[in-house]
Amino acid sequence: MENLLVFRNLKIVTGPRKDPKVLVDIEALAIQKGEILALVGETGSGKTLTALSTLRLYPSRRIRTVEGSIDFGGTDLLGCDKKRLNALRGKEIAMIFQDPMSSLNPVYKVGTVITEIIRTHFALSKTQARERAEAAFEYAGLSPAGELLERYPHQLSGGQRQRVCIAMAVSCEPKLLIADEPTTSLDVTIQAQILRLIERLKRDKGLSILFITHNLGIVSQIADRLAVMRKGKIVETGVAAAVLREPQHPYTRMLLDAIPGINEQRNRLPVIDYTI
């Protein structure tokens, strides 16, 4: 399959220039067209920062990219000027953040926000943008769409807010969707519904999806390929089913060993640590 997004020799650091601390150091990582790539690892491994680097959404005063490239369909995202990057954000590459409540502006109705997003990227009237927003809401399972567009974020449930974020992300029909732990704050029933919706986005719209999670159970359900991240580095990649069945790296094995069995009793929890 053809690659849509490729990280090459990406190094992201923080701290003084004379003695920086490396946060992310990726030699190579690719997302193919029409696939779901799961990026997994424990908290603090660099998953979210890797995703944010795609759209340069990290705080530039504290964090900087010192080398490498992020190729998106022939465009180096790290070399884009602000105007070009703003044109790509939301239109070609969209992101769903972990906490929908904090990513939605509490003082605006959700309909106001999504129509503004649509009109930013398309020459549409307010009425046309509203129709497109209603269609996105309906697709995301938000009904009645017209009524929900008039609500503020606090008037929606957690599952509804996450669906609003998904509707906003796909309203401009991007090529790449980055989902940063989109099911973490949801109960298992709503989580299953959101996962089915993400799978449908891939199937119906041919989206490439970078799915960030620490839940290997979710990975086994939806991911085509899997990349395991540890301390800012990719330590193992491969077809998701194969990696989960026969992990090659000790860290991947430790992650799998940390998952308790249904009838399993343990006197001591496994410790995820090793020396490279």
Steps between C-alpha positions, in 0.01 A plus 500: 500500500603861442619706795306814591706626795865417567714601798873491422777557756267718707657641816303722737676652801451738791729690733816704432657478154836397644355208692151417367286212620374277219125439524436323169757325280337312209717354224211395277124464533242493220122510482360344185197621309175354629642329809468536876842517663491467879776676693525345847714541807477599864423855614791734424644288220457781243187387315305825521805717434566300183143568387517869589823537303308413183308827523763681708256548786755465781613814691786627284659703781575185699508223241674500163579268212873494434516259206306267275194531280130416501393431142128530428419414141821660376486803734747532787280620785797624699600728214155653444442866573211600727260572215552163335478319834172671589361392162587139583369504856144374505479470122762234421596391851252501789544409864272369773634584843485286811263716705208635294389739773831686503526505119157661455457871573244527783375846396398401146225271379648193331318592178674837491840336527450232235349740246795735552740212437319410178489859373871545574586234243211526252338796325151429634219716631385464861200300383715263293749458785212429738367228268846343482530516879164327542611225262822451700301481824261245354792289376657510846176375655387834642126530454299715475791688346323834472418503869843386618676765291335759723640358823803602701761235594380478863151409373631183335600165649859377483420269209319777314793738548740244357270448202491879451882501489496218245240683289714814507810301406341335196277789385766619253575145379868475602738235372655431842323480835703502822304357793675560833350250745143597397333239724692549825233696691203295375322199647539169318166520316566846356861401436384213279271736306784749440730221381234380253465857374876529446504169312213628284697816419783288369267275301268764354736792448832321450661694785846425629486503879775537758340356812685578823423278797644301787218246483618190314149358508385786277799446272402138444151613392568776249868537404650377175856567613660573834795715607629469856664806656734507799680809631446690176619221269316248285613162628276271292265524201302250298160360419295546817381140528852364447663733752239423764530127436880480488663820634870524422609783728523456880303819564212380281498170689494689830203709387311183411601328825358794694148419376328284765312188395131458585559225758860586579620576853832672557698562815719755324434726205759490219736798482548656157869572497807374321841611379548565129 
